[in-house]
Amino acid sequence: MEYRENEPMSEMGYSSDLNLELDDKDIEIIRSKKISGKAFLSLTKEEFKTYGLQLRLAIVITELIKEIKGETKEEDLNRHFDKIAERLDHKIDRVSQMKKVQLHSEVMWYIALDTNTEIDKGIFVGS
């Protein structure tokens, strides 16, 4: 029996673009380790590989775990911050220097350079 993306995982609302393709052997490897719940969600790609899962499957499972734990959203925010910092020649180095504000119904990022308050000088960057 093979589990594909249109079966249990997607029914629970997890990733439409991750195709797990778990077969009986893969499932037995996971079951034989008797790891479930929070312990399962703590496993790394390397640990899945040491259990005997193929690299591709280990990567897919760890990406799904990140999605379940909400880590991908934080990583996306960090990537967005890095892009803004790069556009500003790295004049900012901490997320605490950024404030999200709304101007005329448009969301903008306000960056206060070398200031203590957001009402001091700054640069507006489109979202």
N, C-alpha and C positions, 0 to 999 in steps of 0.2 A: 504494500500500500504506500503510495507516494502522496505527500502533503504539498499542495501548491498554494500560490498566493490567494487564490479565490476560495480557499477553505478556511479553517479556523482563525488564522491570524487576521485576515482582512475582515472577517465577520466581527471581530472584537474592535475594529476601527484602527488597526495598525497598518501602516505604510502600504500604499497601493503599488509602489515601485520596487519593493523588496520581494524577490521571488526566492523563498526559502528552499524549495525543492528538497525537503527532508525525506529520506527514504527510511525503511524499517531499521536498517543498520545504524543510521545516524541517530534515530530516536533511541535505539537500544544503548548506544554509547552514552547518551545523556542520562538515560534512566539508570544505567549501571553505576553511575557516580553518585546516585541518590542525592543530588543537589537540586533544590527547588526554592521557590520564593525569593527572599532578599539575597540569599547566598548565590542563587543562579544569576540574579541581576548584577552581582558584583564580579562575575567572571570576566576575564580579559580574553582578547583574541589569542594570546599565547597559551593561556590555560586551556582553551577549547582545542587548540592544536595538540597540546600534550595528551589530551584525552583521546586523540585519534581522529578528530574531525578534519576535513580538508580545509586548506587555507581560505578558499572562496567562501565556504559555509561559515567558518569562524568569523570572517569579516562581516558577512551579512548579519549574523546573529548579534555581534557586538554593536553594529549600527542600529539594529532594531532595539537593543537594550538602551542605547543612548536616546533613541526617540521616545521610548517608554518613560525613561527617567527625565525627559525634558532637557537633556544636555545639548541637543542640537540647536535649540533656540538660543541658548546662551552663547554657543559657538558662533551662530549667525550674527548675534549682536556684537561680539568681539570682532568678527570680520568686518562688519559695517563700521565700527569704530576705527579699525586699522585703516580702512579706505579713506575715511574722513581725515584722519591724522596725516596720511600720506599726501592728500590733496593740500594740506596746510603745511607741508614741509616739516612734519613732525614737531610743530610748535606746541602741541599738546601731548601729554604722556599719561594722563590719568582720566578715566571715565568721570571722576568727580569734577573735572573741569568743564563737563558738558551738561547742559540743561536743555530739556525738551520744552519748547514753548510753541504757542499757536498764534500766528499772526494772520489776520484777515482770512480766517478759515483755512489756512495752509500750515501744515506742521513743518517746523523748521528746527534745526539744532542751533542753539546759542552756545558759543564757546567763549568763555571769559579767560583771556590770556593774562597771566600774571596779576590776577585780581582776586579779591576775597568775596566779592558779591556779584551776582548776575546782573546788577544794574550798572556796574562799571563798564568800561569799554569792552567791546567784543566783536566777534565776527559772526554773521549769520550764514549758515550753509544750508542749502536746500536739501530736503530729504530725498 
